[in-house]
Amino acid sequence: MIVMSNDVLIVTWTPNLNSNGEMRVYTVLGKTNLTDAAWMCPTNSGHRFFKVKVELP
């Protein structure tokens, strides 16, 4: 789930992939419209669509 609070994104999910000492890097990307060409990071309160990129460091 992605929630905006005071212009800060709070991301929670199940299951938590940070386990067994393997930490993942989570990056939240946003768009104002789905037809926009690029996903933006950092996101802002004008973005209505989000995706989360998950990587191993």
C-alpha positions in Angstrom: 0.0 0.0 0.0 1.3 3.5 -0.8 0.0 6.4 1.3 1.0 10.1 1.1 1.3 11.9 4.4 2.6 15.5 4.6 4.2 15.1 1.1 6.0 12.0 2.2 5.3 8.6 0.8 4.8 5.7 3.2 5.1 2.3 1.6 4.0 -1.0 3.2 3.7 -4.4 1.7 3.2 -8.1 2.5 5.4 -10.1 2.5 8.4 -8.2 3.7 11.2 -9.2 1.4 14.0 -8.0 3.8 14.7 -11.4 5.4 17.6 -13.7 6.1 20.0 -10.7 6.3 19.3 -9.8 2.6 18.2 -6.1 2.5 16.5 -4.8 -0.6 16.5 -1.3 -1.9 13.0 0.0 -2.6 12.5 3.0 -4.9 9.1 4.7 -5.3 8.5 6.2 -8.8 5.5 8.3 -9.7 3.6 9.7 -12.7 0.8 12.4 -12.9 -0.8 10.6 -15.8 -0.3 7.1 -17.1 0.4 8.5 -20.5 3.4 10.4 -19.2 6.6 9.1 -20.9 8.8 8.8 -17.8 8.5 7.7 -14.2 9.8 10.3 -11.8 11.8 10.0 -8.7 11.5 11.6 -6.2 7.8 11.6 -6.3 5.5 14.5 -5.2 1.9 15.2 -4.2 1.0 15.8 -7.9 1.7 12.1 -8.8 -1.4 9.9 -8.9 0.2 6.7 -10.2 3.1 4.9 -8.5 5.3 1.8 -8.9 7.9 0.4 -6.5 11.2 -0.8 -7.9 12.9 -3.5 -5.8 16.6 -4.3 -6.1 19.3 -6.1 -4.3 22.2 -3.7 -3.3 
